[in-house]
Amino acid sequence: MRKKSIWLVISLVLIAAFVFTACQPAPADEAPVAEEAEEVEEETEEEAAADGGLQIPDAEEGMFNVAVVMLSNHDDGGWSQAQWEGINYVQDNMDGVHTAYVELVAEGADSEQVFRALARKGFDLIFGGSFGYMDPMQVVAEEFPDIGFVHISGYKFDGVNFGNLFGEMEVMKYMAGMIAGSRAKADGATRVGGMATFPIPEELRLFNAYALGVAETCPDCDVDIRWIFTWHDPIVEREGADSLFDAGSHVVMTGADTPASALAAADRDGVYGITYDWIGSCTIDECLTAPYWVWGPEFIRVIEEVQAGTYPYMADYFGASGGGVGLYGLMEGQELQPGVASLPAEDLQKIQDVMALVQAGEFDRFDVFAGPIIDIDGNVIVPDGEFMTQADIDQFAPGAPGFEATYGMYWWNQNIAADLPDL
């Protein structure tokens, strides 16, 4: 992007009012890249976005135009890279579809400008790739009822042209917790840790799932949580991981983008990290595993349903059995990381048995959050024999109108050694 910024300055000096830039070609060793953002002709929200360092792509006439808006850079090694690979998968595997992406879009007003600019440019379907895009996308969706808007994560939808998309990552986090607990128990430790990003329902449910998994293999373990208040900051993430290791955590799982938990473990003796988001993030022996996203097939499914006029624009939560989420080392064709391969045979078999049930469609997020669940204060959150609903998993109680939550997600499981965050 730095080269493009220099070209932008030169172009403004030479041409005065109108600016056009070409897309950078993909390096030879990368997959074909969805069209990167180009600049626009009019002083509207498109140009306002460009003034903020963002560039808006053009739609292609005669094609079904799809864009994904991403919080970080497309090669961040985490959340955004998984989405970038997903939109390129669409470009490679769908005829008649033109794809584009806009990266480094801040949550809030900046994202609203980008969504509106893409709609005005003629995009037919726009994916918003971060929790904080939810309300801005809802605003723009109301302005453009003939365009599809799909928010990744979150919980709001209108059943008309604004929906949300997510998947059963809590299942993979639960099994990551089983791995962490087993590793800690085998090594004589009783504490594991987690770096949570922001106090939103998504993060509480994923770390509660992790804690429930830890309890399955290490009933005597507790789970320490650090809030780092960022999705992608290598320095802050590293500091958070070091803090958890210093406080006695034997395994640290991250809810953010970078492999900081594994890198911090590599600088110590006998401890481990668990990374997140991207299949390529778990590359060193000190990394036990990585829960990761596979967006391409899910994007294609949504696009095809939108084209057919059958997409419901509701809470679209795809199951773990369909391959949209994975757990590195335990999926078909993958090898276990050294710290997992050396787990006690009984625990490893237990973890693999759960994965087999997941892939057979016989274990899902509702099984993860089945009662009895007891919180850190000894309260029964979910009674024995009862299950959370999708509304409970997605939200804090009481939930949104028409999508009410009975239990909600504002609680910590009883083995978490941390206070609930202030909301």
C-alpha positions in Angstrom: 0.0 0.0 0.0 2.9 2.4 0.5 3.8 2.3 -3.2 0.2 3.1 -4.0 0.2 6.0 -1.6 3.2 7.5 -3.4 1.5 7.0 -6.8 -1.6 8.7 -5.4 0.4 11.8 -4.4 2.1 12.0 -7.8 -1.2 11.6 -9.6 -2.9 14.3 -7.6 -0.1 16.7 -8.5 -0.3 15.9 -12.2 -4.0 15.6 -12.8 -5.6 17.9 -10.2 -9.0 16.4 -9.9 -9.3 12.9 -11.1 -7.2 10.0 -10.0 -7.0 6.4 -11.4 -4.7 3.7 -10.2 -4.2 0.1 -11.4 -4.3 -2.9 -9.3 -1.0 -4.4 -8.2 -0.5 -7.8 -9.8 -0.2 -10.8 -7.4 3.3 -12.1 -6.8 4.1 -15.2 -8.8 4.0 -17.5 -5.7 0.5 -16.3 -4.6 -2.9 -17.4 -5.7 -4.6 -15.0 -8.2 -5.8 -12.0 -6.1 -9.3 -10.7 -6.2 -9.2 -7.2 -7.7 -7.8 -4.7 -5.2 -9.4 -1.4 -4.7 -9.1 1.3 -7.4 -9.9 5.0 -7.0 -13.0 6.8 -8.0 -14.1 9.7 -10.0 -16.5 11.7 -7.9 -16.0 13.6 -4.6 -18.5 11.5 -2.7 -18.0 8.9 0.1 -15.9 6.9 -2.3 -13.4 9.7 -2.5 -13.7 10.4 1.2 -12.6 6.8 1.7 -9.7 7.3 -0.6 -8.7 10.5 1.3 -8.4 8.4 4.4 -6.0 6.0 2.6 -8.7 3.6 1.4 -9.3 2.9 -2.3 -12.6 1.7 -3.7 -12.7 -0.9 -6.4 -14.9 -0.8 -9.5 -17.6 -3.3 -10.3 -17.5 -5.0 -13.7 -20.5 -4.6 -16.0 -22.3 -7.9 -16.8 -20.8 -9.7 -13.8 -22.2 -10.5 -10.4 -19.9 -8.3 -8.3 -18.9 -9.4 -4.8 -16.6 -7.5 -2.3 -15.2 -8.3 1.1 -14.2 -5.6 3.5 -11.4 -6.5 5.9 -10.2 -5.0 9.1 -6.5 -5.8 8.7 -4.1 -6.2 5.8 -4.8 -9.2 3.5 -1.6 -10.9 4.5 -1.9 -10.5 8.2 -1.3 -14.1 8.9 -4.7 -14.4 10.6 -8.3 -13.3 10.4 -8.1 -11.1 7.3 -5.8 -13.5 5.4 -8.3 -16.3 5.8 -11.0 -14.0 4.3 -8.7 -12.9 1.5 -8.0 -16.6 0.6 -11.7 -17.1 0.7 -12.6 -14.4 -1.8 -9.8 -15.6 -4.1 -11.3 -19.1 -3.9 -14.5 -17.6 -5.2 -12.7 -15.9 -8.0 -11.0 -19.1 -9.0 -14.1 -21.3 -8.8 -17.1 -19.3 -9.9 -17.9 -18.2 -13.5 -19.6 -14.9 -14.0 -18.6 -13.5 -10.6 -16.2 -10.6 -10.2 -14.6 -10.2 -6.8 -12.7 -7.4 -5.0 -11.5 -6.6 -1.5 -10.8 -3.5 0.6 -8.3 -3.9 3.4 -7.4 -2.0 6.5 -10.9 -0.6 7.1 -11.4 0.6 10.6 -14.6 -0.3 12.4 -17.1 2.5 12.8 -17.5 5.5 10.4 -14.8 4.5 8.1 -16.5 1.2 7.4 -19.8 2.8 6.8 -18.2 5.0 4.1 -16.7 2.0 2.4 -19.9 0.0 2.5 -21.8 2.9 1.0 -19.1 3.5 -1.6 -19.2 -0.1 -2.8 -22.9 -0.1 -3.0 -22.8 3.1 -5.2 -20.2 1.5 -7.4 -22.6 -1.3 -8.2 -21.5 -4.3 -6.1 -24.3 -6.9 -5.7 -23.1 -8.5 -2.5 -20.9 -7.1 0.2 -19.3 -9.1 3.0 -18.2 -7.2 6.1 -15.4 -9.0 7.9 -15.4 -7.7 11.4 -17.7 -7.6 14.5 -17.5 -3.8 14.6 -18.9 -3.4 11.1 -22.3 -4.7 12.2 -24.1 -1.4 12.9 -22.5 0.6 10.1 -23.5 -2.2 7.6 -27.0 -2.2 8.9 -27.3 1.5 8.3 -26.1 1.2 4.7 -28.2 -1.9 4.0 -31.3 0.1 4.7 -30.3 2.7 2.1 -29.7 0.1 -0.6 -32.5 -2.5 -0.3 -31.6 -4.2 -3.7 -28.0 -5.0 -2.6 -27.0 -7.9 -0.3 -25.1 -7.2 2.8 -23.7 -10.0 4.9 -21.9 -9.3 8.2 -19.4 -11.8 9.4 -20.0 -12.5 13.1 -22.3 -10.3 15.1 -25.9 -11.0 15.7 -28.1 -8.5 13.8 -30.1 -9.2 10.7 -33.3 -8.0 9.0 -34.5 -11.0 6.9 -34.5 -8.7 3.8 -31.0 -7.8 2.6 -28.8 -7.7 5.8 -27.7 -10.9 7.4 -24.9 -12.2 9.5 -22.6 -15.2 8.8 -20.5 -17.2 11.2 -19.5 -20.8 12.0 -19.1 -23.3 14.7 -15.7 -22.1 15.9 -16.7 -22.8 19.5 -16.5 -26.5 18.6 -12.9 -26.1 17.5 -12.0 -23.9 20.5 -13.6 -26.6 22.8 -11.3 -29.2 21.3 -8.3 -26.8 21.5 -9.2 -26.6 25.2 -9.1 -30.4 25.5 -5.7 -30.4 23.9 -4.5 -27.6 26.3 -5.8 -29.3 29.4 -4.3 -32.6 28.4 -0.9 -31.1 27.7 -0.9 -29.2 31.0 -1.9 -32.3 33.0 0.7 -34.4 31.3 3.4 -31.9 32.2 2.3 -31.5 35.8 0.8 -28.1 35.4 -2.6 -26.8 36.5 -3.1 -23.5 34.7 -3.7 -22.6 31.0 -4.3 -19.1 29.6 -6.1 -17.2 27.0 -5.8 -13.8 25.3 -9.3 -12.3 24.7 -9.7 -9.3 22.4 -12.8 -7.4 23.3 -15.7 -8.1 25.7 -18.2 -9.1 23.1 -20.4 -12.2 23.1 -18.2 -13.9 20.5 -15.1 -13.7 22.7 -16.9 -14.8 25.8 -18.4 -17.8 24.1 -15.2 -18.9 22.5 -13.2 -18.7 25.7 -16.0 -20.4 27.6 -15.9 -23.2 25.0 -12.1 -23.4 25.5 -12.6 -23.6 29.3 -15.2 -26.3 29.0 -12.8 -28.3 26.8 -10.0 -27.8 29.4 -12.3 -29.2 32.1 -12.8 -32.4 30.0 -9.1 -33.4 30.1 -7.8 -31.5 33.2 -10.5 -31.1 35.8 -7.9 -29.6 38.2 -6.8 -26.9 35.7 -8.0 -23.3 35.8 -8.0 -20.9 32.9 -6.5 -17.4 33.2 -7.8 -14.7 30.8 -6.1 -11.4 29.7 -8.0 -8.8 27.8 -5.8 -7.2 25.1 -8.3 -5.0 23.4 -7.0 -5.5 19.9 -7.6 -7.8 17.0 -4.2 -7.4 15.5 -1.2 -5.9 17.2 1.9 -8.1 17.4 3.4 -6.1 20.2 0.3 -6.1 22.5 -0.3 -9.7 21.7 3.2 -10.7 22.6 3.0 -8.7 25.9 -0.3 -10.5 26.7 1.2 -13.9 26.0 4.3 -13.2 28.1 2.1 -11.9 30.9 0.1 -15.2 31.0 3.2 -17.3 30.9 4.8 -15.3 33.6 1.6 -15.9 35.7 2.0 -19.6 35.4 0.0 -20.6 32.3 1.4 -23.7 30.7 -0.5 -23.3 27.4 -1.8 -19.9 26.0 -4.4 -19.6 23.3 -5.0 -16.4 21.5 -8.2 -14.9 20.2 -6.3 -12.4 18.0 -4.5 -12.6 14.7 -0.8 -13.1 15.2 1.1 -16.3 16.3 2.3 -14.4 19.4 1.3 -17.1 21.8 3.4 -19.7 20.0 6.3 -17.3 19.5 6.3 -16.4 23.2 6.3 -20.1 24.1 9.3 -20.7 21.8 11.4 -18.3 23.9 10.7 -20.4 27.0 11.2 -24.0 28.0 8.4 -26.5 28.0 5.4 -24.3 27.4 3.1 -24.1 24.4 0.9 -21.7 22.4 -2.3 -22.2 20.4 -2.8 -19.8 17.4 -6.0 -18.8 15.6 -7.8 -17.9 12.4 -5.5 -19.0 9.6 -4.4 -22.5 8.7 -0.8 -21.3 8.1 -0.3 -19.8 11.6 0.8 -22.9 13.5 4.3 -23.6 12.0 6.6 -24.2 15.0 6.8 -27.1 17.4 5.8 -25.0 20.3 2.4 -24.5 18.6 -0.1 -27.2 19.7 -2.8 -26.4 17.1 -4.8 -23.6 15.5 -8.5 -23.3 15.2 -8.9 -21.8 11.7 -11.5 -20.6 9.1 -12.1 -21.8 5.6 -14.2 -19.1 4.0 -14.2 -19.9 0.3 -16.8 -22.7 0.1 -19.1 -20.7 2.5 -18.7 -17.6 0.4 -19.7 -19.6 -2.7 -22.7 -21.1 -0.9 -24.0 -17.6 0.1 -23.3 -16.1 -3.4 -25.2 -18.9 -5.1 -28.2 -18.5 -2.7 -28.2 -14.7 -3.2 -28.1 -15.2 -7.0 -31.0 -17.6 -6.8 -33.0 -15.3 -4.5 -33.1 -17.9 -1.7 -30.7 -16.5 0.8 -32.6 -15.7 4.0 -30.5 -12.9 5.4 -30.8 -14.2 8.9 -28.4 -15.7 11.4 -26.4 -18.0 9.1 -24.3 -20.2 11.3 -22.6 -23.0 9.4 -21.7 -26.2 11.1 -18.2 -27.6 11.8 -19.0 -30.8 9.9 -19.1 -28.9 6.6 -15.4 -27.9 6.6 -15.8 -24.2 7.1 -13.8 -24.4 10.3 -10.9 -26.6 11.2 -8.4 -27.6 13.9 -4.9 -27.8 12.6 -3.3 -31.2 12.9 -6.6 -33.1 13.4 -8.1 -32.6 9.9 -7.8 -35.2 7.2 -4.3 -35.2 5.6 -2.7 -33.2 8.4 -0.1 -34.4 10.9 -0.4 -33.8 14.6 2.0 -31.2 16.1 4.7 -32.7 18.3 3.1 -31.5 21.5 -0.2 -33.1 20.6 1.2 -36.4 19.2 2.9 -36.9 22.6 -0.2 -36.5 24.7 -1.3 -39.5 26.8 -2.9 -42.0 24.5 -6.2 -42.0 26.4 -6.6 -38.2 26.1 -5.6 -38.2 22.5 -8.1 -40.8 21.6 -10.8 -38.9 23.5 -10.0 -35.7 21.4 -10.0 -37.7 18.2 -13.3 -39.3 19.1 -14.9 -35.9 19.5 -13.5 -34.8 16.2 -15.0 -37.9 14.6 -18.4 -37.0 16.1 -18.0 -33.5 14.8 -17.3 -34.5 11.3 -20.2 -37.0 11.4 -22.5 -34.1 12.4 -23.1 -35.7 15.8 -21.5 -33.1 18.0 -22.1 -29.4 17.6 -22.1 -26.0 19.4 -25.2 -26.9 21.3 -23.5 -30.0 22.7 -20.6 -27.7 23.8 -23.0 -25.5 25.7 -25.2 -28.3 27.1 -26.1 -28.3 30.8 -25.1 -28.5 33.5 -22.9 -25.3 33.2 -21.9 -23.5 36.4 -20.3 -20.1 36.5 -17.4 -18.7 38.6 -19.9 -17.7 41.4 -21.4 -21.2 41.6 -24.6 -20.2 39.7 -26.2 -22.7 37.4 -26.1 -21.1 34.0 -27.6 -24.0 32.0 -29.4 -26.7 34.0 -28.7 -30.4 33.4 -30.5 -31.6 30.4 -31.0 -28.2 28.8 -29.2 -26.5 25.9 -28.4 -23.0 24.9 -30.1 -21.7 21.8 -28.5 -19.8 18.9 -29.7 -16.6 20.4 -28.0 -17.4 23.7 -24.7 -18.3 21.9 -24.7 -15.1 19.8 -25.7 -12.5 22.4 -25.8 -11.1 25.9 -29.3 -11.5 27.4 -32.0 -10.4 26.8 -30.9 -10.3 23.2 -32.3 -8.4 20.2 -36.0 -8.1 19.5 -37.2 -11.2 17.8 -34.0 -13.0 18.7 -34.3 -13.1 22.4 -31.7 -14.9 24.6 -32.7 -16.8 27.7 -29.2 -17.5 29.1 -27.0 -15.3 27.0 -23.2 -15.3 27.1 -22.3 -12.9 29.9 -20.7 -15.5 32.2 -17.5 -17.3 32.8 -17.3 -21.0 33.3 -16.5 -22.2 36.8 -12.8 -23.0 36.0 -11.9 -19.5 34.7 -9.7 -17.6 37.1 -10.8 -14.1 36.0 -13.5 -11.6 36.7 -16.2 -10.9 34.1 -15.4 -7.8 32.0 -17.3 -4.6 32.5 -19.7 -3.9 29.6 
